Amino acid sequence: NTSTWIFNILSIVIPLVLIWMIMGAVMKKMGGGAMGVGKSKAKIFNMEKSTGVTFKDVAGQDEAKESLQEVVDFLNNPKLYREIGAKLPKGALLVGPPGTGKTLLAKAVAGEAGVPFFSLAGSDFVEMFVGVGAARVRDLFSDAQKQAPCIIFIDEIDAIGKSRDSSRYGGGNDEREQTLNQMLVEMDGFGTNEGIIVMAATNRVDILDPAILRPGRFDRKVSVGRPDVKGRREILDVHAKGKPLGDDVDLDQIAQTTAGFTGADLENLVNEAALRAAKLGQKEITMFDLEESIMKVIAGPEKKTRVVTEKERRLTAYHEAGHAVLACLCKHCDPVHEVSIIPRGRAAGYTMTRPETDDNDVSYNKLVDNICMSLGGRVAEELVIKDVTTGASADLQHVSDIARRMVTQWGMSDKLGLVAYDSDQPVFMGMEYGNQSRGGYSQETAATIDNEIRRLISEAHERATKLLKENRSIMDNMSRVLVEKETIYTEEVKMLMNGASVAEVIAAMEKREGEHEANPFGKMGQPSADETQETQKTEEPREPSENTQSNKEEPFGGLFNF
């Protein structure tokens, strides 16, 4: 029967055709056709306009730019270097925390080099099919060799460059190891690739395989760290370019306040300030917009709609006043910049200090003072309400972390001596089995570590209690001002520490607020010459004057009797 014969053939052919079409679509999505699974996914940039970024757009990383500028100069003028016997570096590894500008530096190199620039991520080599990663590495270097001299940039190289030693303990990944082996061979194997520079970026250099880190593969390790105050100022200039800034904006002060911020954080800060100014219908970005953006980046936006009882507000006021008073009394603490009881994120309030310098190394005395200041909120609760709350949980975690590092990492315990019992390096699967330094000590030593941590915190707690008892009237006044005004700044803190009454501080704040309303773009919060002279007569807080409002026994009329 002819119809039966045709039906039988179609019942076999049609499913095969459908399967072939589906497989073809999958292969095309994964690599450019059924025969293109192993093709490289690199994007090629040939001209500066491809990225729109040059070294002029990168600020705060002068040393990193200098290292990469030499590579660019070699590509643009190789004869000058070869005449003296210099060779083209094989590779440059950009190492640094997230957001510090590693990828931006790579874009700048692409914009400056004037040679083909291949850009891709480490994850582009990873696929579900075995051998695809190694094939893509071979294809990438084959394409690059045709256009040499050129630069290959691999972002997040730790996706394929993890140490192979971990496979002995934590389970291996043959596909990733094959990809890494092929990368090692292409970079510096038996057959060398002349004229190809490999750049890569990672924030996890500790887990990279030693073979990929050696000279001959990555000849240069360029450290891209968090910028210092000078670098932050330059970064702010770059991101503030083209934005209308008010006359009151002081970028030097913003740079000083944002210690620890990365370039990405600063870019986000300036953008948040611009968004806030536009939302409020302003024509210029003011200093207050920038300061508000700092707190938004650090702790989140203000929760003005959050329902807070009067009792909670006053408890928070005492908590933050305890921090602020101890920050002023402890010699090695940074100056207080802002104290607020307005909720942000998960915090009911905050005390913000502003470092005068960027300290690469922190002294023992500063660490001890930091622990003491951080316990100010808990001690204030103990003194005022004769009870404790969960509000100090973050403070306790902070002081415990500092004390543990002092004992186990920084050799700041006389009983334990100059021995490091722990490390800051993160634990990577498999490495902890072979790392005997992590927890490699006796139970007796562990008990001594716990005792030393407890001793440091207990001594700081006793000191904080003594200081707040001696300066109870100042803490009472500061909490009253916070309840009334919600936020105070450096000038108000100085006045209170020098014995000014609540009425005097509030009057000074209202005077400056009135001046700001009359001149919105004036420098709000700047004291007059007379006020400045008065608050700077002495660095140490003097005894409160007779008219200082104080009620040590029952502050706020015994509200905290619970």
N, C-alpha and C positions, 0 to 999 in steps of 0.2 A: 504494500500500500504506500503510494508516494507521499501522501499527507502525513502518515505516521512517521515515515523516514525523515521528512523535513522537520517535523516537530522534535524528534529525538536529537537531531543535530543542533537545532536552535537552543534546546534545553541545556546543551553542554557549552555552546559557544557564547551565548549571551552572558551567563555568570562569569565566564573567564574574561570577557571584555570589560564587564563592570569592575571586576577585581583589578584588572590592569589599569583602568582609569583612576580608581581610588588610590592605588599604589603610586601612580604617576603624580597625582595631586599632592600626596604626602611627600614624595621625594622632592617635588618642585618647591614646596614650602620649606623643606629642610636644607636644600642645598642647590637649587637651580636645575632641577630635572633629575631623571632617574640615574643619569650618569654623572651628576654633579654633587653628590653627597659630600664628597671630600673637598669641595671648592672652598677657598678662603672667603670669609665674610667681612674682610677688612674694607673700610671706607678710605678712599684715596683723596687727599687734599694736595693740590698742586700749586696754588697761589695764595697769597696773604688774604685775599678777599674770601677765601673758602671758610676761614675761621673768624676773621675780623678782629683778631687779638694779636697784640705785639707785646714786647717786654715793657712798653710804656704803660700798659694796662695792668701790669702786675706790680703791686707795692708791698712793702714790708718783708720781702724775701730777697734782700740784696745779695747774700752769699750764694743762695741757690741760683739766682739769675746769672751771677758771675760764672759759676761752674758750667751752666748750660750755654752761656754766651760763647765760651771757648769752643764748644762743639759746633755751634753755628758758624763761628769765624773759620774753623777748620774746613767746613764744607764750602764756604764762600771763597776762601783763599787758601787752598791746600798747598800751593807751592811754597808759601812762606814757612809753613811748618815742616814740610818734607825736606827742605834745604838744610835744616838743622837736625834732621834724623827723627823727628817726631812722627808717631803713628796715629792713625785715626782711632779713637776709643771704640771698643766693641759695643759697650752698652753703658747706660746710666740708669740707676734705680732710684726713684723718688720715694723717700720714706718719711712718713709723718702722720699725725692724727687726722681723722676725717675733717674736712672743711678748711684745711690750711692752704689749699691752692695747688695741689699736685697736678690735677687735670688742667687747670688754668695755665700752669707753666708749660705743659705739653702743647696746649693750643698756641701759646706764644712762640714756642719753638717752631711749630708748623707755619706760623705767620712770618717768622723771621728767616727761616732757613733757605728758602728759595729752591728747595729740592722736593721731590715727591714725599708725601707723608702718609703712611698707612696707619690707620687708627682702628682698634678693635678692643673688645673686652676679653678677659680671661675666660669667661663663660661661653664665648663664641666657639671655643674649641670642643666644648662638651656636648655630646649627643648620646642617644640611646644605642646607636650601633657601634660595635667594637671596631676600633681602628680608624674611625672617622676623625678623631682629634689629631692623631699623628699625620693623617693624610692632609688635613687642613694646614698643619704647620709646614709640611713640605711644599704645599701649593703657595702658601704665603711667601715663603722665602724664594720660591721660584719666580713669582711675580716681582718681588722686590729686586732680585738680581738683574732682571731685565731693565729696571729703571734706576739702577745704582748710578751715582750715590743717592741714597735715600734714608729715611728714618721710619722705623716701625715702632709704634707706641701701643703697649698692651696695658690697659687699665685693669686694676684688681688682679694682678698676676697670681695672687695667692690661690685663686680658683683652680689653677693647674700646677702651681709650684710648691705645694705642701711637701714637707719632709717625707721621704719614703721610709724612714726608720719607724714611723708610727704604725706601719702596716704589720709589724711583727706582733703588736699587742692589740691594737684597736680594729684590726680588719683592714685589708688592703682594697685598692680600687685599680684593677689592671688597666682599665681604659685611661684613667688619669695618669698613671705611671708611664704608660706608653707614650702619651702626649708629652709628658715632661721629658722623657728620654729623647724623643725626637727634637724637642726644643734645645736640649743640651748639645746634641750633635750638630744641629744647624748653626748654633751660635759659636761653637768652638770645637768642632770635631775634626775628623781626618781631612774632609774637604771643606775649606774655609770659604766664607762668603765675604769677599772684599767689597768695601764701600757701603756696607749696611750697618747702621747704628740702631741698636735695639734700646728703646726707652720703656720703662715699666714703672707702675705706681702701686704702692701697697701701704696699708696701715698695720699690717701684721707681719713684719719682717722676721719676727721670732719663730714663725712656723715654716719659713721657706727652707727648701732643701739646701744644704751647704754647697752642693755642686753648682747650683745656679748663682750663688753669691760670690764665687771666687773670681779674682782678676782673670781676664781673658774672656769672661762672659759679661759680667757687669763690672767694668773697670772702675766705675765711680758710683758711690752711694751718696746721693744728695739729700741731706737732711732738710726737710721742710717742716719746721716747728711752728708753734704758736708765736705770733709776733709780739715784740716788746712794745713799750709805750710809743716809741718813735715810729715803729712799723704800723701800729694801729692808727696813728695820726695820718700817715701817708695813705693807708687804705681808706680811711674816712674821706680824705680829699678826693680819691678816685671815685668813690660811690656818691659823694655829694656834688660832683661836677654836673652842671646842668640843672640842678635843683635849687629853687629860690630859698635861701636861708635868711632868717630874721637877724636883726642887728644884735640880738641877745645871745645868739648861738656861739658857744665856745667849744670848738672841736678838741682843743687841748684838754679841757676838763673831761669831755666824753672819753677821750683816749685813756686818760688816767683812771676813770671809773670802770672801764671795761677790761680790767686785767683778766687774762685767761680766755678772752674771746678770740675766735679764729676769724679768718677773712670772711667765711660764709656767714658767721654770726653777725659781723659788722655790716655786711651787705643787707642782711635781713633786718637789722636794727634801723638803718637809714630808710629802707623801704617801708617798714611799719610806721615810722614817723611821718613819711610822706602820705601814706594812706590815712593816718589819723588827721593830718592837717586838711586833706581833701574832704574827708567826712564831715569835718566841722565847718567847712566853707571858708577856710583860711587861704590867703594868697601866698603865704610864706610858711616855712617850717620853723617853729620856735624851739627854744631850748627845752621848754616843758614837754613838747612833743617827743624830743629825743630821749629825755630822762624817763618819760612814761614808757617809751619803747624798750628801754633797757630792762625795766622791771617786767615788761610783757614777755620779752625773750627769756629772761631768767626764770620767772615764777608764773607766768601766765597773766591773762587780763584780770582786771579788778572784778570781783563778784559783788557788784553794788546791790543786786536784787536778793542776795542771800539774807535770810532772816537770822539776825543775831540778837540775842537778848541783852539787856543792859548789864546783867551780871557777867555774861561772857565777854562783852566789850571791855569792861573794867579789869577782868582777869587777864585778858590779852594785853591790855595797857600795862599792867604790872609786869607781865612776862617780858614784854619787849623793853620796858624801862630797865629791868634787871640786866638784860644784855647790854644796853646802851651805857648804863652807868659803869659797869665793869670794863667795857671797852675803853672808856675814858680814864679809868683809874689804873688799869694795867699798862705799864710803860711800853711794852712791846707790841700792843695791839694797834691795828690800823685805825685812823681817825673815823669817827662816825659820820656818815654822809646823810642818811635818811632813816627815820624810824616811823613805822606806820602800823595801824591796827586795822587797815582795810584788807579783807580777805583776798588772797590771790592763789589760784590753783588749790592745793590741799592745805595751804598755810592760812592760819587765822590772822597772821600779822608777820612783820619781818623787821629786822634791823640790818641795815646795809652799811658796810664800812668801805672806805675807799683807800687802797694802798697808795703810799706816796712814791714807791719805787717797785719795779718788778724784781722780786727776790728769786734768784735761781736756787740758792741754798738758804734753808730756814734754820735758825738757831734754836737751841734747846729752850732758851728763855721765851722766845716767841711762841713756840709750840705749847709750853706750859701756860702762858698767858691766854693763848687761844682756847685751851681747854677750860680755863677758869671763866673766860667770857661766855663760852658756850653753855656753861652751867648756870648762868645768871637767871634764866627763865625759871628753871626748877627751884633754885634757891629763893627767888622772889615768891613763888607759890608757897613754899614752906614757911616763909616769914609772915606772909599776909593772911593766907587762908588757913594756916596750920594743917594743911593737907596737900596732896599732890594730885595732878591730873595726867591724862595721856598726851597733853599738848607738847611735852618735852621729848617725845619719842625720837624725833629726827635729831635733836640735840644730843641725846644719849648715844645714838648710833655714830654720830660724828666724833664725839670725844672718845668713844671706844675704839674707833678706827685709828685715830691719831695716836692714842696711847699704845695700841698694839704695834703699830709701825715703829714707834719710838723704841720699843723693847725688842722686837723681833727682826727689824731691818736696819735700824740706824744706830745700833750700839749705844743707846742712851740709858742703859741700866748698869749700875755698878755691880750688882750681884751676878749678872749674866755676862758682863764684859763685852769686848769688841768682837762679838760673834753674830753673824746674820743667820737667823733661824727660818727665815721666810723670804719670799721674792715677790716683786710686783708683776712678774711675767705671768700672763694668763695660762691656765692649764689647757693643753691641747690633747685630744683623745690619744692615748697611747703613751704620751711623753711622761705622764705622772708615774708610770710604772718603772721607768728607768731613771727618774730624777730622785736621787736619794736625799737631796738637800731639802725637799719639800716634806716636812713632818719627820725628818730623820733624826729625832732626838728622843731621849728617854722620858718616862712618865714623870720622873722627879723634875726634869727640866721643864716639862709642860706645866707642872704645878707651880714652879717658880715664875714662869712667864705669866700665868694667871695672877699670881700674887703681886707681881710688879705692876701689871696693868691696873689692878685694883688699887694699889698704893698711889699711883700717879693721879688717878681720878679722885680718890678720897682726899688727898692733900689739896687738890684744886678745889674740891667742894668745900672743905673747911676754910680755905682762903676766901672763896667767894662769899661764904656766909659771914665771915668777919667783916669784909669790906662793905657789904650791903647793910649790915647792922649799923656800922659807923656812919654810913651815908644814907640812912633810911629817909630822912626828910627830903633829900634830893630825888630819890626814887618816887616818893609820894607825889611830889610836885610834877615830875615828868609824866607820871601816869595820869594825873589830873589834866594836864595840857593835852595829852594824847586823846583822852576821852572827849575833850572839848573840840579839838581841831583835827583829830584822826591821824594827821601826818605832820611831823616836824623835821627840820633839816639841821645842818651843821650849826647855823647861827643860834637857833633856839637851844640846841644841846649845850653849846658853850655858855649861854646865859644861865641855864639851869645849873650847870656844874659850878658856876661861879656864884651861886647863891641867890639868883634872881627869883622873885616870887612868881606865882602862877599869873597873877594879874599883870605884872610887868611883861612877862613873856607874851601873853595873849595880846596885850596892847601893842607890842612891837610887831607881832604878826599881822594884826589888823591894819596897822599903819602901812606896812609894806604891801599888803593886799590892795589897799586903797590906791597906793601909788601905781600898782600894776594895772588896775582898772583904768586909771587915767592915761597910762602909757603902756599898752599891752605888749609892745616890743622892747620895753626896757628890761633890764636884768632883774627879774623877780627873785627875791630871796637874798639880794645883796644888801647888807646892812649899811647904814650911813657911816660917815667918818667917825662921829661921836660914839656910835654903837661898837664899831670895830675897835676903837681905842679902849673902850670899857671892857670888852670881852677878851682882849689880848693882853691885859695888864699882867696876868700870871698864867702859867701853864697848869699849875696844880690847882685843883678846886679848893676854894676857901670855905670857911665855915659859913653856914647860912646866916643871913641877916635876921634881925629880930622880927621883921614883918613877913618872913618866909612862912607860908602856910604849911602846917605839918600836923598830922594826927597819927602818931605811931600806934596807938592802941586800937583804934577803930576807924580806919580810913573809910571815907565815903559813908560815915554814919553807921558803921557796923554791917555793911552790906554782905560781907563775906562770912557771916556767921552761919556756916552750913557744914 
